[in-house]
C-alpha cells in the first residue's frame, strides 16, 4: 500500500437524515446507509481534489465490488449522522474503505466497501504511476 498523507486517509461527511429516509416509526431504512457511504466517498474524492465527475470525464470509474454493513443502533429522521471514511487499501487496480456511522455520539453502524477501477466500457483497468489520482494516493511501496 502506498504511503499516504493522513488527510488523504480519512474524511468525515456530516449528513442530515431526511424524513423520507425513515419508516412510519421514524427509523431510517437500512438501504439509506449505503447511500450515506456513497456520499462519504464522493466527499472524500472532492476533498482530495478529484471529484467523481472529473474522474468519470476522463474515463475512470470505481464501481462497488463488495459492500457490508453492521447495524448497531437505530437512526431516526431529522437526526444528523457523521460518516467517517477511512481508506484501508489501495493499489493500481482497486481501493477499499471502512466506515463508522455515528449519530448523537453513539456508533450506529460500521461498514466496508471495496471498489475496482474500470474504464468507460466497464473493463478493469490499472492506474499508471503518472495518473493524477494515483499520484494523490501515493506511490507504490
Long-range contacts (C-beta under 8 A, 24 or more apart in sequence): 1-89, 1-90, 1-91, 1-141, 2-90, 2-137, 2-138, 2-139, 2-140, 2-141, 3-138, 3-139, 3-141, 4-87, 4-90, 4-137, 4-138, 5-138, 7-47, 7-48, 8-48, 8-87, 8-136, 8-137, 8-138, 9-86, 9-87, 10-84, 10-85, 10-86, 10-87, 11-40, 11-43, 11-44, 11-47, 11-84, 11-85, 12-40, 12-82, 12-83, 12-84, 12-85, 13-39, 13-40, 13-43, 13-44, 13-82, 13-83, 13-85, 14-80, 14-81, 14-82, 14-83, 15-39, 15-80, 15-81, 15-83, 16-78, 16-79, 16-80, 17-75, 17-76, 17-77, 17-78, 17-79, 17-80, 17-81, 18-77, 19-77, 19-78, 21-77, 22-76, 22-77, 26-76, 26-77, 27-74, 27-75, 27-76, 28-74, 28-75, 28-76, 28-77, 30-69, 30-71, 33-69, 33-71, 33-101, 33-109, 33-111, 34-67, 34-69, 34-111, 36-81, 36-83, 36-101, 37-67, 37-69, 37-83, 37-85, 37-97, 37-99, 37-111, 37-113, 39-83, 40-83, 40-84, 40-85, 40-99, 41-85, 41-97, 41-113, 43-85, 44-85, 44-87, 48-136, 49-136, 50-132, 50-133, 50-136, 55-133, 56-120, 59-119, 59-120, 60-117, 60-119, 60-125, 60-127, 60-131, 60-133, 61-117, 61-118, 61-119, 61-120, 61-122, 62-95, 62-115, 62-116, 62-117, 62-118, 63-115, 63-116, 63-118, 64-113, 64-114, 64-115, 65-94, 65-114, 65-115, 65-116, 66-112, 66-113, 66-114, 67-111, 67-112, 67-113, 67-114, 68-111, 68-112, 68-113, 69-109, 69-110, 69-111, 70-109, 70-110, 70-111, 71-108, 71-109, 72-107, 72-108, 72-109, 72-110, 73-103, 73-106, 73-107, 73-108, 73-109, 74-108, 75-101, 75-103, 75-108, 79-103, 79-104, 81-108, 88-112, 89-114, 90-137, 90-138, 92-117, 92-126, 92-127, 92-128, 92-129, 92-134, 92-140, 93-117, 93-124, 93-125, 93-126, 93-127, 95-137
